[in-house]
Amino acid sequence: MNRIAMKAPAKVNYLLDVIRRRPDGYHDLRMIMQRVDLSDEITIELTGLNDLTVSCGSQGVPDGPGNIAWKAARAMLDLAGSGQGAVITIDKHIPVAAGLGGGSSDAATVLTGMNELLGLGLSRQRLMEIGVTLGADVPFFIFGETALAEGIGDRLIPMPSMPPAWIVLVNPGVHVSTAWVYRSLQLTNDKPLTKLPELFGTIDDVCAIFANDLESVTIPAFPVIDLIKKALLEHGAVASLMSGSGPTVFGVFRDETAAAQACRAVTEGTDWFAAAVRTL
């Protein structure tokens, strides 16, 4: 086998607590991360040429060495040491720089796919170790489960089974710099950590833990984020929250019909990206 087609799913953050700023400039985090079925589609084909091509054709996403998926593939080819090359095509469906982890998911998917194609037999843990050198969210997508993520997001613990849900994603298309958000965050030493239940029996149990410290920076600068949160709640969401550093907002719904109706209503008359998706 020298060709494989895979899906790279997006994620939302049910919880994002920023604990402290680290000496290395990163932040210690405490997050609950949930994959959803909005996915990029990735095709990987090995070639006999010692060359690597990554093409995406999506605005804001570089082809070639500037793409995190290229870096992932290069790492695996170097490990294989066989002189092979690869042609990788990414069909983007996840909005870029949206707080949904699209680039990290692409990289994780390429690591997993190249591991299979090249017959390297690397364990999930080893792939996660490679992944964290590419980006803090990459290990989560290799982990492949709903997870409590700590450290910079690389220490992962599987979460208790959570009820499936329909989620509406809305992205207003404003540009939010993740680096700026973290630089601007005012940390306090007395912030209590969100208490997590031992069991998530209902969607209400899941929504009860919703929190994102980064909203304190992003919403004042981009009030449209708060407008979308309120609109989703007005159209039946059980809860609504910004994902990651934004600007995507998501609302949780109890069924597909309610999600689809809200998706249309909230974005009517706008050019915003929106999708009604399921949790994975």
N, C-alpha and C positions, 0 to 999 in steps of 0.2 A: 504494500500500500504506500503510495507516495502523495496522496491528496486527501484532505479532510475538510469538511464543512462543519462549522460550529456556531452556536449562539452565545453571545456575551451579554448577560442580563444587566440591567440597571439595579441600583439599590436606593432605599430611603433610610434615613436615620430616625428610628422611633425615639431615640434618646441621644443627646450629645452634651455631655458635661465636660467642661474644660477644667482640669484639676489644678495645673500649675504650668508655669513656663520653665522649660528645661535649660540647662547651661548651653546645650548645643543649638539653641534657637527654636527647637520644636516645642510642642506642648504635650504634656501627659493628658490623655483623654479617657473618657469612660462612655462608650457608645453601645447602643443596641442597633444592629444593622440588619436590614431585611431586604432580600432580593425580590424583584418584581419582574413580570414577564415582558416588559419592554426591552428589546434586545437589539444589539448590533449583530450583523451576520458576517462571519469571517470565513474566508476560504484560504487554506494553506496548501501549497503544492511544492514538494521538493524538486529540485533540479540538479543536474549533474554539474552545473556551473558553480564556481566558487563566487557567487554573487547573491545579494539579498535585495529584493524589491518589495516595498510596502506602498500600496496606493489606496487612497481613501476618496479623494475627489470631493471632500466636504469642506466648506469654508471654515477657516479657523483651525483646521487640523492639518499639520504638515505631512507630506509624504517623505519617505526616506528616513535618515538618521534622527531627525527631530521628532519623530513619532515614538511614543513609549512602546508601542507594539514592535517597532523595528528593533529597539534596544532589547526587548524580551527575546525576539528571534535570534538576534546576534549572540546573546549570551548562551542560548541553547546550541547553536551551530558551533560556537567555540568549544563548548563542553564536548560535543560529539567528535570534533577534530577530524572529520571525515572528508573535508574539502567540498562538501555539498553546499548548495545554495537553496534559496526558497523564494517563491513569488507569493506574496500575501495580499489579498484584496479585502478591504473592510467596507461594508455597506452600512453607513451610519444611520441609525434610527433614534439613538439617544442624543438629546441636545448636548452641545459642547459647553464645557465650563458651567455646568448647571447644578452642581451639588448632587448628581446622580451616579457619579463614579464611572462614567462611560470609558474614559481612557484607561483607568485602572482595570476595568473588566476586560477590555480588549487585550491588555498585556497579560493578564492572568490566563485568558483563553488561549493566547498564542503559546505561552509556556506549557500549558497542558497539552495542546495539540502537537507541538513540536516534540515533547517528551514521548508521545505515542508514535509519531511518524519516524522519529530517529531511533526508536527502540532503546532509549536510555534507561528506562525503568526506574526513574527517580521517584522517591516517595513523595507523598503530599507535603510532608514536613520540609523536605529538601526544596521542593518547588516554592514553598512559602518563604524559605530563607532567601532564595534568589529573588523572589518577588518584592520583598521589602527593600531591597537595594534599588528597585525601580520606582517604587511609590508606596506610601504608607497604607493605602487601601487595597493594594494588589493581593496581599495574603488572604484577605477576607473572601475574595472571589475564588481563590483556589480552595479555600476551606469548604465552600459550597453549602453552608448551613446558616440559618439565622443564628447570630452570635452576639455575645457580649465581648466587645473589643476594648482592650486597655493598652496602656503605654502610648505609643504614637498611633495605635490602631493595629499593632502587629501581634499582640497577645490575645488569643481568641479562645473563648469558652462557648460551647454550644448552649443555646438557650432551651429552656423547657418548651415543649410543643406549644405553638401558638395557633389560635384558630385562624383559618384562611380569611382573607378579606379582599374586597374590591377597593382599589385606590385610584383616585383621580389626581393626575399630575398636571400642574399648570405652570408654565414658564413664560414670564412676560418679556423675555428677551433683553433685559438690561444686563450690562456687564458688571459682575462683582468679582473683585480680585480676592482670592482666598488669602494670599499673603497680607493684604491690607486689612482684612477682617481680623485676623489673628493679632496683627500688630496693634490694632485699635482696641482690642478687648481689654476691659478693666477687670482684672482678677481680684477677688476678695478671698481672704483666708478663712472666713467664717461661713462660707457657703456649704450647707448640708448636702450630702449626696442623695440623689433620688433613691427612695426605698423601693426595692424590687420584690414583687411577690414570688412565692415559691411555685405558684401555678398560675397560668394564664388561661382561665376557663372560657372567657367570653371576649368579644371584641372590646367591650367596655373595660375589661381588665388591662388590655393592651393599651388602650387610649389613655388610661389613668396615669401612665408613666411618661407621657409625651412631654419633652422639654428639649430646648436647644439654646444653649448659652449664646450662640453666635447671633441670634435674633436681636440681641441688645445692641449690636453694632449695625447690622444690616438693615433692619426696619427703619430706624431714624433716617438713614441715608437714602433708602428706597421705599417710600411709603406704599408703593403699589403692592409690595409683599403682604403688608397687613390688610390691604383691601381685598386681596385674593383669599387670604385666610378667612376673613369675615364672610365673603361671598360663598365660599364652600360650606361654611357652617349654616348660612341662611338657606342653602339649597340641600340641606339634609345630611351633611357630614357629621359623623359621631364626634370627630375631632379633626383639627387641622394644624399643620406645622410646616415650617421651612425645613428642607432637607439639606444637610451639610452646611456649607457656607452660602447656599442659595445660588441663584434666585428662585429655583423651583420650589413651589409650595405643593403639599399634597394633603388630600382629605381622605379619610377612611369612611367607607360606606358598607352597609350590611348586605347589599345585593347588587347584581349587575345592572338592573334597570335603574335604580336610584343613581348609581355612579354615572351611567350614560347620560341620563337627563341632566345631572349637575354639570357634567363636562360640557354639554352644549350650552347650557344656560349661562355659566360663568364666563365663557369666552365669546359669547355672541357679540358681533360687531367689533371684535378685536383681531389682531394678527398674532395672538399668543399661541405658543405650542400647547397642546393639551392632549391627554390620552387617559382612557379608563383601562386600568390594568389589574391583574391579579397578583397576589403574593405567591412566591414560590416556596 
